[in-house]
């Protein structure tokens, strides 16, 4: 916006969540979807406002908090939206995106995930050559897909390092080893560092300190194991596009750094390694589709998002083994019941939290006073 001559400022009237925009004029983005005079639901998430349009643009839609919710310069085929057209909470957003990609930009829609897989395999081979790659494998969707894709490209030139910090969900560590070492025959170093992590986290209550402690220890342990292997020129990460835009403000503008924890942040410079990030331009749903294309089990590619700091931030306050074991059991039971009800794939994210309170209950014929859990959603 600024590069085109417009002006954006932080504004006291912020919009977060469901909102409605008024369609003031027709434009190429709206064909077959929206029309002048209509009121449409969208999903907003912004604390700024366009206060001056760039030359050549006109406002074609507005909302209560965004007088320039959609702007258009039809002559140059340039458009801007203040909301999120890509989410389900903007019911006709996909039609806007399709109108832009097909009608405005002239794309044909022939791209496939199989084609992306083949192109990335070729690109990885070209980048790595005869070099060796180390991949930080967490067992989550992103690193799992990245590891399998890179292994399909370069085989035994890849070694994965799986650091178990002792704050994973029930059975995850065993599943990682069984899948990647057993099923896919990928070279895998499994480091059980649970004692190290839990000792460092003992008595820590601040969630940000937890995150930073876990991130620092992960780097130290990963670096230690990588050094033992010796001679790797490349570091592979399961970085996605949201990781890129949430970890840094690229332009130095007002966007805020959302993610302060990144498992292998800082490692490339410390270890003098080049990065291999084959998923860097993909969103989570696209990564899942790629994982299925690569033959990764649905139990992994369909897994709900799990934070890097693991169960440590699903236990407010200090953590210990007893609390972690209790939360693992509760979380496993909760997810099992969701699966039994056929709801797991219909829910974006479900999990249990161990609350820092105790409450009265009844067990059998007696009263109990024990810890309480909350399950989301």
C-alpha positions as CSV (number, residue, x, y, z in Angstrom):
1,X,0.0,0.0,0.0
2,X,2.7,2.5,1.0
3,X,4.8,1.5,-2.1
4,X,1.9,2.5,-4.3
5,X,1.5,5.9,-2.6
6,X,-1.3,5.1,0.0
7,X,-1.2,5.5,3.7
8,X,-1.9,3.0,6.5
9,X,-2.1,3.9,10.2
10,X,-2.8,2.1,13.5
11,X,-6.4,2.9,14.5
12,X,-8.4,2.7,17.7
13,X,-11.3,0.9,15.9
14,X,-10.1,-2.6,15.4
15,X,-11.9,-5.5,13.8
16,X,-11.2,-9.1,14.9
17,X,-13.5,-11.9,13.8
18,X,-16.8,-12.0,11.9
19,X,-17.8,-8.7,10.3
20,X,-19.9,-7.5,7.4
21,X,-18.9,-5.4,4.4
22,X,-21.1,-3.3,2.1
23,X,-20.5,-3.7,-1.6
24,X,-20.4,-0.1,-3.0
25,X,-19.4,-0.8,-6.6
26,X,-18.9,-3.7,-8.9
27,X,-15.4,-4.9,-10.0
28,X,-13.7,-7.9,-11.6
29,X,-13.3,-9.7,-8.2
30,X,-17.0,-9.9,-7.7
31,X,-18.2,-11.6,-10.8
32,X,-20.6,-14.4,-10.0
33,X,-20.1,-13.9,-6.3
34,X,-21.0,-10.4,-5.0
35,X,-22.9,-7.5,-6.5
36,X,-23.4,-3.8,-5.7
37,X,-25.7,-3.1,-2.8
38,X,-25.2,-6.5,-1.1
39,X,-24.0,-7.0,2.4
40,X,-21.5,-9.8,2.8
41,X,-20.0,-11.7,5.8
42,X,-16.2,-11.7,6.0
43,X,-13.5,-12.5,8.6
44,X,-11.5,-9.5,9.8
45,X,-8.3,-9.4,11.8
46,X,-6.6,-6.0,11.8
47,X,-5.8,-3.1,14.1
48,X,-4.9,-0.6,11.3
49,X,-6.8,1.3,8.7
50,X,-6.1,2.6,5.2
51,X,-6.4,6.4,5.6
52,X,-5.4,7.4,2.1
53,X,-5.8,5.4,-1.1
54,X,-3.0,5.2,-3.6
55,X,-3.5,7.1,-6.9
56,X,-5.7,5.3,-9.3
57,X,-7.6,3.2,-6.7
58,X,-11.2,3.4,-5.7
59,X,-13.1,1.9,-2.8
60,X,-15.5,-0.8,-3.9
61,X,-16.5,-2.1,-0.4
62,X,-16.4,-0.9,3.2
63,X,-17.1,-2.0,6.7
64,X,-17.8,-0.2,10.0
65,X,-14.1,-0.4,10.9
66,X,-12.6,-0.3,7.4
67,X,-13.8,2.4,5.0
68,X,-11.6,0.8,2.3
69,X,-12.3,-2.9,2.9
70,X,-11.7,-3.6,-0.8
71,X,-10.0,-1.3,-3.2
72,X,-9.5,-1.7,-6.9
73,X,-7.5,-0.2,-9.8
74,X,-9.1,-2.0,-12.7
75,X,-6.8,-0.4,-15.3
76,X,-3.7,-1.9,-13.7
77,X,-5.6,-5.0,-12.5
78,X,-4.5,-4.3,-8.9
79,X,-6.8,-5.1,-5.9
80,X,-6.5,-5.0,-2.1
81,X,-8.7,-6.6,0.6
82,X,-8.6,-5.8,4.4
83,X,-10.1,-9.1,5.4
84,X,-9.2,-12.8,5.0
85,X,-10.9,-14.2,1.9
86,X,-9.1,-17.6,2.3
87,X,-11.0,-18.8,5.5
88,X,-14.4,-20.5,5.7
89,X,-15.7,-17.6,7.8
90,X,-15.7,-15.6,4.5
91,X,-18.3,-17.7,2.7
92,X,-17.7,-16.4,-0.8
93,X,-14.0,-15.7,-0.3
94,X,-12.9,-18.6,-2.5
95,X,-14.9,-17.2,-5.4
96,X,-13.0,-13.9,-5.0
97,X,-9.7,-15.7,-5.0
98,X,-10.7,-17.7,-8.1
99,X,-11.8,-14.6,-9.9
100,X,-8.5,-13.0,-9.3
101,X,-6.3,-16.0,-10.2
102,X,-8.3,-17.1,-13.3
103,X,-10.0,-14.0,-14.7
104,X,-7.6,-11.2,-13.6
105,X,-4.2,-13.0,-13.5
106,X,-5.1,-15.5,-16.3
107,X,-4.0,-18.6,-14.4
108,X,-5.3,-21.9,-15.8
109,X,-5.6,-24.0,-12.6
110,X,-3.5,-26.9,-13.8
111,X,-1.2,-27.0,-10.7
112,X,-1.4,-30.2,-8.7
113,X,0.2,-31.4,-5.5
114,X,1.8,-34.3,-7.4
115,X,3.4,-31.8,-9.7
116,X,4.7,-29.8,-6.7
117,X,6.2,-32.9,-5.2
118,X,8.1,-33.7,-8.4
119,X,9.3,-30.1,-8.8
120,X,10.5,-30.0,-5.1
121,X,12.3,-33.3,-5.3
122,X,14.2,-32.0,-8.4
123,X,14.9,-28.7,-6.6
124,X,16.2,-30.4,-3.5
125,X,18.5,-32.6,-5.5
126,X,19.8,-29.6,-7.3
127,X,20.3,-27.6,-4.1
128,X,21.9,-30.4,-2.1
129,X,23.9,-32.2,-4.8
130,X,26.1,-34.8,-3.1
131,X,25.9,-33.0,0.3
132,X,24.5,-34.2,3.6
133,X,21.3,-32.9,5.2
134,X,20.2,-32.9,8.8
135,X,16.6,-32.5,9.6
136,X,15.0,-31.6,12.9
137,X,12.1,-34.1,13.2
138,X,9.5,-33.4,15.8
139,X,6.8,-35.9,14.7
140,X,4.4,-33.1,13.8
141,X,2.8,-32.7,10.4
142,X,5.3,-30.1,9.0
143,X,8.6,-31.7,9.9
144,X,7.3,-35.2,9.0
145,X,6.3,-34.2,5.5
146,X,9.5,-32.2,5.0
147,X,11.6,-35.3,6.1
148,X,9.8,-37.7,3.9
149,X,10.0,-35.4,0.9
150,X,13.7,-34.8,1.3
151,X,14.3,-38.5,1.8
152,X,12.5,-39.3,-1.4
153,X,14.8,-36.8,-3.1
154,X,18.2,-37.8,-1.7
155,X,17.8,-41.0,0.3
156,X,20.6,-41.7,2.8
157,X,22.1,-38.3,2.4
158,X,19.5,-37.3,5.0
159,X,19.7,-37.9,8.7
160,X,16.8,-36.9,11.0
161,X,17.4,-35.9,14.6
162,X,14.4,-36.4,16.9
163,X,14.8,-34.7,20.3
164,X,12.3,-35.9,22.8
165,X,11.9,-33.2,25.4
166,X,9.5,-35.1,27.6
167,X,6.5,-32.8,26.9
168,X,5.0,-34.7,24.0
169,X,1.6,-36.3,23.9
170,X,1.0,-40.0,24.8
171,X,2.9,-42.4,22.6
172,X,4.2,-39.8,20.2
173,X,7.9,-40.6,20.6
174,X,7.4,-44.3,19.9
175,X,5.3,-43.4,16.9
176,X,8.0,-41.2,15.4
177,X,10.7,-43.9,15.7
178,X,8.4,-46.6,14.5
179,X,7.2,-44.6,11.4
180,X,10.4,-43.0,10.2
181,X,13.1,-45.5,11.2
182,X,10.9,-48.6,10.9
183,X,8.5,-47.9,8.1
184,X,10.3,-45.4,5.9
185,X,13.9,-46.6,6.7
186,X,15.1,-43.1,7.3
187,X,18.3,-42.6,9.2
188,X,17.1,-41.3,12.6
189,X,18.9,-40.2,15.8
190,X,16.5,-40.4,18.7
191,X,17.7,-38.4,21.8
192,X,15.6,-38.7,25.0
193,X,16.4,-35.4,26.6
194,X,13.4,-35.4,29.0
195,X,15.4,-35.2,32.2
196,X,17.4,-32.2,30.9
197,X,14.2,-30.3,29.8
198,X,12.2,-31.1,32.9
199,X,15.0,-30.2,35.3
200,X,15.4,-26.8,33.5
201,X,11.6,-26.2,33.6
202,X,11.2,-27.1,37.3
203,X,9.6,-24.2,39.1
204,X,9.1,-22.1,35.9
205,X,5.7,-20.5,35.8
206,X,5.9,-17.8,33.2
207,X,4.7,-19.2,29.8
208,X,7.1,-17.1,27.8
209,X,10.1,-18.2,30.0
210,X,8.9,-21.8,29.3
211,X,8.9,-21.2,25.6
212,X,12.4,-19.6,25.6
213,X,13.8,-22.3,27.8
214,X,12.5,-25.0,25.6
215,X,13.7,-23.3,22.5
216,X,17.2,-22.7,23.9
217,X,17.6,-26.3,25.1
218,X,16.3,-27.7,21.9
219,X,19.0,-25.8,20.0
220,X,21.7,-27.0,22.4
221,X,20.7,-30.7,22.2
222,X,20.1,-30.6,18.5
223,X,23.5,-29.0,17.9
224,X,25.2,-31.5,20.2
225,X,23.7,-34.5,18.2
226,X,24.4,-32.8,14.9
227,X,28.0,-32.2,15.8
228,X,28.4,-36.0,16.6
229,X,27.2,-36.7,13.0
230,X,29.7,-34.3,11.5
231,X,30.1,-33.1,8.0
232,X,26.5,-32.0,7.1
233,X,26.2,-28.9,4.9
234,X,22.5,-28.4,5.1
235,X,19.8,-28.1,7.7
236,X,16.2,-29.0,6.8
237,X,13.2,-27.4,8.5
238,X,9.5,-27.9,8.1
239,X,9.0,-24.1,7.9
240,X,5.5,-23.1,6.5
241,X,4.4,-19.8,5.0
242,X,2.5,-18.8,8.3
243,X,5.8,-19.5,10.2
244,X,7.5,-17.0,7.9
245,X,5.0,-14.2,8.3
246,X,4.4,-14.8,12.0
247,X,8.1,-14.9,13.1
248,X,9.3,-11.6,11.7
249,X,8.1,-8.4,10.1
250,X,9.9,-8.6,6.7
251,X,9.5,-4.9,5.8
252,X,10.1,-3.4,9.2
253,X,6.5,-2.3,9.3
254,X,3.9,-2.4,12.0
255,X,3.3,-6.2,11.7
256,X,4.0,-7.9,15.0
257,X,6.2,-10.9,15.7
258,X,3.7,-13.6,16.8
259,X,5.9,-16.6,17.2
260,X,8.7,-16.2,19.7
261,X,9.5,-19.9,19.8
262,X,11.1,-21.6,16.8
263,X,12.7,-25.0,17.3
264,X,15.8,-24.5,15.2
265,X,16.0,-20.7,15.0
266,X,19.6,-19.6,15.0
267,X,21.1,-23.0,14.2
268,X,22.0,-22.3,10.5
269,X,24.3,-19.4,11.5
270,X,25.8,-21.2,14.5
271,X,26.6,-24.4,12.6
272,X,27.5,-22.7,9.2
273,X,24.8,-24.6,7.4
274,X,22.5,-23.8,4.5
275,X,18.8,-24.1,4.9
276,X,16.5,-26.6,3.0
277,X,12.9,-25.5,3.5
278,X,10.7,-27.2,0.8
279,X,7.4,-26.3,2.5
280,X,8.2,-22.6,2.9
281,X,5.4,-21.4,0.6
282,X,2.7,-23.8,1.7
283,X,-0.1,-23.6,4.2
284,X,-1.0,-26.4,6.6
285,X,-3.8,-27.9,4.5
286,X,-1.4,-28.0,1.5
287,X,1.2,-29.7,3.6
288,X,-1.3,-32.3,4.6
289,X,-2.2,-32.9,1.0
290,X,1.5,-33.3,0.2
291,X,1.9,-35.8,3.0
292,X,-0.8,-37.9,1.6
293,X,0.8,-37.7,-1.8
294,X,4.0,-39.0,-0.1
295,X,2.3,-41.9,1.6
296,X,2.6,-40.7,5.1
297,X,0.1,-42.3,7.5
298,X,-3.1,-40.4,8.1
299,X,-2.5,-40.6,11.8
300,X,0.4,-38.1,11.2
301,X,-0.8,-36.0,8.3
302,X,-4.3,-35.5,9.8
303,X,-3.0,-34.8,13.3
304,X,-4.2,-31.6,15.0
305,X,-1.7,-28.8,15.4
306,X,0.5,-29.1,18.5
307,X,2.6,-26.3,19.9
308,X,6.4,-26.4,19.8
309,X,6.6,-26.1,23.6
310,X,4.2,-29.0,23.9
311,X,2.3,-29.8,27.0
312,X,4.5,-27.4,29.0
313,X,2.2,-24.5,27.9
314,X,-1.0,-26.6,28.4
315,X,-0.2,-26.7,32.1
316,X,-0.4,-23.2,33.5
317,X,2.1,-22.7,36.2
318,X,5.0,-25.0,37.1
319,X,5.2,-28.5,35.5
320,X,6.5,-31.8,36.7
321,X,6.3,-35.5,35.6
322,X,3.2,-36.2,37.6
323,X,1.3,-33.4,36.0
324,X,2.6,-34.3,32.5
325,X,1.6,-37.9,32.9
326,X,-1.9,-36.9,34.1
327,X,-2.4,-34.5,31.3
328,X,-1.2,-37.1,28.7
329,X,-3.8,-39.6,30.0
330,X,-6.6,-37.0,29.9
331,X,-5.6,-35.7,26.5
332,X,-5.5,-39.3,25.1
333,X,-8.9,-40.2,26.5
334,X,-10.4,-36.9,25.1
335,X,-9.0,-37.4,21.6
336,X,-10.0,-41.1,21.6
337,X,-13.6,-40.1,22.4
338,X,-13.6,-37.5,19.7
339,X,-12.4,-40.1,17.2
340,X,-15.0,-42.6,18.4
341,X,-17.7,-40.0,17.7
342,X,-16.3,-39.4,14.2
343,X,-15.5,-35.8,15.0
344,X,-11.7,-35.7,14.9
345,X,-11.4,-34.7,11.3
346,X,-14.2,-32.1,11.6
347,X,-12.5,-30.2,14.4
348,X,-9.4,-28.1,13.5
349,X,-7.8,-28.5,17.0
350,X,-8.9,-30.2,20.2
351,X,-6.8,-30.7,23.3
352,X,-6.9,-30.8,27.1
353,X,-5.4,-28.3,29.6
354,X,-4.5,-29.1,33.2
355,X,-5.9,-26.2,35.2
356,X,-4.0,-24.7,38.2
357,X,-6.9,-25.3,40.5
358,X,-8.4,-28.1,42.5
359,X,-12.1,-28.8,42.8
360,X,-14.6,-30.9,44.7
361,X,-16.1,-33.9,43.1
362,X,-17.7,-37.2,43.9
363,X,-16.2,-40.6,43.3
364,X,-18.2,-43.7,44.3
365,X,-19.7,-42.9,47.7
366,X,-17.2,-40.3,48.7
367,X,-16.2,-36.8,48.1
368,X,-13.0,-36.0,46.3
369,X,-10.8,-32.9,46.1
370,X,-8.6,-33.1,43.0
371,X,-7.1,-31.4,40.0
372,X,-9.4,-30.1,37.2
373,X,-8.9,-30.3,33.4
374,X,-10.5,-28.3,30.7
375,X,-11.0,-29.7,27.2
376,X,-11.1,-27.5,24.0
377,X,-13.4,-27.3,22.1
